[in-house]
C-alpha cells in the first residue's frame, strides 16, 4: 500500500522498512567510491535512492522510472532532503533492449534495482 505524506511525495511502507537493511548490504558487498555514478532502475517513490544518496554524498545518483507519475514523488524527496547529488529522474523501460541509451551517462559504476524484479514480467528482468 501507499501512504501520502504530501501532495507529491509518496510513501511506500515496505521501502521505509527495507531501505536501511538494503543500504547495509550495499555497504558490505558493493564497492562504491567517491565520484561513482549510481543508476537505480525503477526508483519508485524515491525512498531508496534518496536514502542511499544521504549515505554517499560524494556519489552521483540517477533515478529512473517507467511510471512518469512517480517523478514528482522522487523530486519531492530530493527537494525535502536538500540533496545535490541526485539527478532529475529519467524515463526508463527495462523491457527495451536499448534502455542503457536512454540515460545520459554511458558509464555506470553501479546499476541497482530492488523495486521491480518481484512484481514484473520475466522479460523485464532478463533484458540487458
C-alpha positions in Angstrom: 0.0 0.0 0.0 0.9 3.6 -0.4 0.7 6.5 2.1 0.7 10.1 1.0 2.7 12.4 3.2 2.4 15.4 0.9 0.6 16.1 -2.3 3.5 14.8 -4.4 5.6 12.7 -2.0 4.5 9.1 -1.9 5.4 6.7 1.0 5.6 3.0 0.4 5.8 1.4 3.9 7.9 -1.6 2.6 10.5 0.9 1.2 10.8 2.5 4.6 11.2 -0.9 6.3 13.9 -2.2 3.9 15.9 0.9 2.9 18.2 0.5 6.0 18.9 -3.2 5.6 19.5 -2.8 1.8 22.0 0.0 2.5 23.9 -2.2 4.9 24.1 -4.9 2.3 25.3 -2.4 -0.3 28.0 -1.1 2.1 29.1 -4.7 2.8 29.1 -6.1 -0.7 29.4 -3.3 -3.3 32.4 -1.0 -3.6 31.0 2.5 -4.1 33.8 5.0 -4.4 33.6 8.8 -4.2 32.8 10.2 -7.6 30.9 7.0 -8.7 27.9 7.1 -10.9 24.9 5.1 -9.5 21.9 4.2 -11.6 18.8 3.0 -9.9 16.4 1.1 -12.3 12.8 1.5 -11.2 13.2 4.2 -8.4 9.5 4.1 -7.4 8.7 6.7 -4.9 12.3 7.8 -4.4 12.7 6.5 -0.9 15.6 4.1 -1.6 17.7 6.4 -3.9 17.4 9.4 -1.5 18.4 7.2 1.5 21.4 6.0 -0.4 22.3 9.5 -1.6 22.4 10.7 2.0 24.8 7.9 2.9 27.1 8.5 -0.1 27.2 12.3 -0.5 30.1 12.1 -3.0 28.3 9.7 -5.3 26.1 10.9 -8.2 22.8 9.1 -8.2 20.5 8.8 -11.3 16.9 7.8 -10.5 14.9 6.2 -13.3 11.3 5.0 -13.6 8.9 3.7 -16.2 6.0 5.3 -14.5 6.4 9.1 -15.0 3.7 9.8 -12.4 6.3 8.9 -9.8 8.8 11.6 -10.9 7.1 14.2 -8.7 7.5 11.9 -5.6 11.2 11.4 -6.3 11.7 15.1 -6.8 9.8 15.9 -3.5 12.2 13.6 -1.5 15.2 15.1 -3.2 14.0 18.7 -2.5 12.9 18.0 1.1 16.2 16.5 1.9 18.2 19.2 0.0 20.2 16.6 -1.9 22.6 17.9 -4.5 23.9 14.5 -5.7 20.6 13.2 -7.2 19.9 14.0 -10.8 16.4 14.6 -12.2 14.5 11.3 -12.9 14.6 9.8 -16.4 12.1 7.5 -18.1 13.5 4.0 -18.4 11.7 0.9 -19.7 13.7 -2.1 -18.7 11.9 -4.2 -21.4 13.5 -2.1 -24.1 16.8 -3.7 -25.2 18.2 -0.3 -25.8 17.4 1.1 -22.4 21.0 1.9 -21.5 20.9 4.5 -24.3 18.0 6.3 -22.6 20.1 7.6 -19.7 22.7 10.4 -20.1 25.8 8.8 -18.8 27.2 5.9 -20.9 29.2 4.6 -17.9 27.7 3.4 -14.7 29.8 2.2 -11.7 26.7 0.7 -10.1 23.4 -0.3 -11.6 20.9 -1.1 -8.8 17.4 -2.5 -8.8 15.2 -3.7 -5.9 11.7 -2.3 -6.8 11.0 -4.3 -9.9 12.0 -7.9 -10.1 9.4 -9.3 -7.7 6.5 -7.6 -9.5 7.5 -7.6 -13.1 7.1 -9.9 -16.1 10.2 -12.1 -16.6 11.0 -10.3 -19.8 11.7 -7.1 -17.9 14.1 -8.9 -15.6 16.1 -10.7 -18.3 16.7 -7.9 -20.9 20.1 -6.1 -20.8 
